[in-house]
Amino acid sequence: MSEPQRRHFVKYTFLKVDPAWRRLPAKQRLADKEEFLAACEDFGTDHLLQSFSLVGTRGDAELMLVGETENLDRIHEFHVVLAQSGLMKWCTQPYSFLGMRKTSEYSDEIRTVGRPFKGKYLFVYPFVKTRAWYAMPAEERWKIMQGHITMGREYPQVDNHTTYSFGLDDQEFVVAYDTDDVAAFLELVQRLRTTEASAYTLRDTPSFTCLRTSVERAVNALDGEAMSLDALPG
């Protein structure tokens, strides 16, 4: 099977809830969360879906869903169903990133195979290189990137999940790192600023610090009230 057939799409969906939703009666908020959770559980039955809370780490987003599918139709269908939930009627989507898995031309790492994030924390940001970068010969770009990659491998506790977005979205890449060690990630990013490849960065913000959790816990964090066990969808 050729590589393009194996590639999967990865969709990052960031949500922000209207503060007015928190003032609704608890019963209504519970029903809204149940509908949201049911839509996620349905999609997650046969697709990779992970959830993250940004409560306390960002002011413009509070929850992030990362879904992986074999085609764009399934992403579309999931978000249509999700939009029908009570919670989504109170949410805005301040950020949305779409990428595709693809093997890097600078590394022999296999990136076409889908794999979940395993670290407690996930750091996500859109990334765009300068046009001067692409004007260089491929051999020169490869040589420059080796220093960047070598430095990254000095931090095995930080795992890279970069996907490609050329023509699919505004950014060129969606860069995502997961780890249990926030300090190691900070040190890695600071050191990567010193590499030659970094000089060709046009944009690598906004940057999102996310806590990996279940969808249930992520929605509970929106209003601080837990869903009762007997109220959860079967």
C-alpha positions in Angstrom: 0.0 0.0 0.0 1.4 3.4 -0.9 2.0 6.0 1.7 -0.7 8.4 0.6 -3.3 5.7 1.2 -2.1 5.1 4.7 -2.1 8.8 5.7 -4.8 9.9 8.2 -6.2 13.3 8.9 -5.7 14.8 12.4 -8.2 17.6 13.5 -7.6 19.8 16.5 -10.8 21.5 17.6 -10.6 24.2 20.3 -13.7 25.3 22.2 -14.7 28.2 24.4 -17.9 28.2 26.4 -20.1 31.3 26.9 -19.9 32.2 30.6 -23.7 32.5 30.5 -23.9 28.8 30.2 -22.5 28.4 33.7 -25.5 30.3 35.0 -28.0 27.9 33.6 -29.7 25.4 36.0 -27.6 22.4 36.9 -30.1 20.0 35.3 -29.8 21.8 31.9 -26.0 21.9 32.0 -25.9 18.2 32.8 -28.1 17.4 29.8 -25.9 19.6 27.6 -22.8 17.8 28.7 -24.4 14.4 28.2 -25.3 15.2 24.6 -21.7 16.3 24.0 -20.3 13.2 25.6 -22.6 10.9 23.6 -21.4 12.5 20.3 -17.8 12.0 21.3 -18.3 8.4 22.4 -20.1 7.6 19.2 -17.1 8.9 17.1 -14.6 7.3 19.4 -16.1 3.9 18.9 -14.1 3.4 15.7 -11.8 6.4 15.5 -9.1 7.8 17.7 -10.4 10.7 19.7 -8.6 12.4 22.6 -9.7 15.3 24.8 -7.7 17.9 26.7 -8.5 20.7 29.2 -7.1 24.2 28.8 -8.9 25.6 31.8 -6.3 27.6 33.7 -3.7 27.5 30.9 -5.4 29.7 28.2 -7.9 32.5 28.4 -9.3 32.0 24.9 -9.9 28.2 24.8 -11.0 25.8 27.5 -11.4 22.4 25.8 -9.7 20.7 22.9 -10.6 17.6 21.0 -8.1 15.8 18.7 -9.7 13.4 16.3 -8.0 11.2 13.7 -9.8 9.8 10.7 -9.1 8.1 7.3 -11.0 10.8 5.4 -12.4 14.3 5.6 -16.0 13.1 5.4 -15.8 11.5 8.8 -14.4 14.7 10.3 -17.3 16.6 8.8 -19.9 14.2 10.0 -18.5 14.2 13.6 -18.6 18.0 13.8 -22.2 18.1 12.4 -23.3 15.7 15.1 -21.3 17.5 17.8 -22.9 20.8 16.8 -26.3 19.3 17.6 -25.4 18.8 21.3 -26.7 21.3 23.9 -23.2 22.2 25.0 -22.0 23.2 21.5 -24.8 25.7 21.2 -23.0 27.7 23.9 -19.5 27.3 22.5 -17.4 29.1 20.0 -14.5 27.6 18.2 -11.7 30.1 18.5 -9.1 27.9 16.8 -9.1 24.9 14.5 -6.1 23.1 12.9 -6.3 20.4 10.3 -3.3 18.3 9.4 -2.3 15.0 7.6 0.2 12.4 8.7 3.2 12.2 6.4 6.8 11.0 6.6 9.3 13.7 7.1 11.9 14.3 4.3 14.5 15.0 7.0 14.1 12.0 9.2 13.5 8.2 8.9 10.8 8.3 11.6 7.5 6.6 10.6 4.8 9.2 11.0 2.1 7.8 8.8 0.8 5.4 11.5 -1.8 6.9 13.9 -0.8 6.8 17.5 -2.4 8.4 20.6 -0.8 11.0 22.8 0.4 9.4 26.0 1.9 12.2 28.0 0.1 14.0 30.8 0.6 17.3 28.9 0.3 18.3 25.3 1.8 21.4 23.7 0.3 22.4 20.3 1.0 25.2 17.9 0.7 26.1 14.2 4.0 26.4 12.4 5.0 28.2 9.2 8.5 28.5 7.6 9.8 31.4 5.5 9.7 31.1 1.7 13.5 31.5 1.8 13.6 28.1 3.4 11.9 26.4 0.5 14.1 28.3 -2.0 17.2 26.5 -0.7 18.3 23.2 -2.3 16.9 20.1 -0.7 20.3 18.9 0.3 21.0 22.1 2.2 17.7 22.0 4.0 18.3 18.4 5.0 21.8 19.2 6.4 20.4 22.1 8.4 17.6 20.0 9.8 19.9 17.3 11.1 21.1 19.6 13.9 17.5 20.4 14.8 16.6 16.8 14.9 19.7 15.7 16.8 18.9 18.3 19.6 15.3 17.1 19.8 16.5 13.5 20.3 18.4 14.6 23.4 14.9 14.8 25.1 13.4 11.3 24.7 10.8 12.1 27.3 9.3 14.6 24.9 7.5 13.0 21.9 6.9 14.8 18.6 3.5 14.4 16.7 3.9 16.9 13.8 1.4 16.7 11.0 1.3 18.5 7.6 -1.1 21.1 6.5 0.1 22.5 3.1 -2.9 23.7 1.3 -5.3 22.1 3.8 -5.2 24.9 6.4 -3.5 28.3 7.1 -0.4 26.8 8.7 2.1 24.5 7.0 2.4 22.2 10.0 0.6 21.4 13.3 3.4 20.8 15.8 2.4 18.8 18.9 4.6 17.5 21.7 3.4 15.3 24.5 5.3 14.7 27.7 5.0 14.2 31.5 7.9 16.6 32.0 6.9 20.3 31.4 10.4 21.5 32.3 12.0 19.3 29.7 9.7 20.6 27.0 10.5 24.2 28.0 14.2 23.5 27.9 13.9 21.8 24.5 12.1 24.7 22.9 14.5 27.2 24.3 17.5 25.2 22.9 15.8 24.7 19.5 15.7 28.5 19.2 19.5 28.4 18.8 19.6 26.1 15.8 20.1 27.3 12.3 16.8 25.9 11.2 15.0 28.2 13.7 16.1 31.2 11.7 13.7 30.2 9.0 10.6 30.2 11.3 8.0 32.7 10.2 5.3 31.8 12.7 4.9 29.4 15.6 2.1 30.9 17.7 -0.4 30.7 19.3 0.9 28.0 21.6 -1.4 25.9 23.7 -0.6 24.1 26.9 -3.1 21.3 27.3 -3.8 18.7 30.1 -4.8 15.2 28.8 -8.0 14.0 30.3 -11.2 12.1 29.5 -14.0 14.0 27.7 -16.1 13.7 30.8 -13.5 15.4 33.0 -12.9 18.0 30.3 -16.5 19.1 30.2 -16.8 18.9 34.0 -14.0 21.4 34.2 -16.1 23.9 32.2 -18.5 24.5 35.1 -16.8 22.7 38.0 -19.7 20.2 38.5 -19.2 16.5 38.0 -21.7 14.4 36.0 -23.4 11.8 38.2 -22.5 8.2 37.3 -26.1 7.2 36.7 -26.6 10.1 34.3 -23.9 9.1 32.0 -24.9 7.5 28.6 -24.7 3.7 28.8 
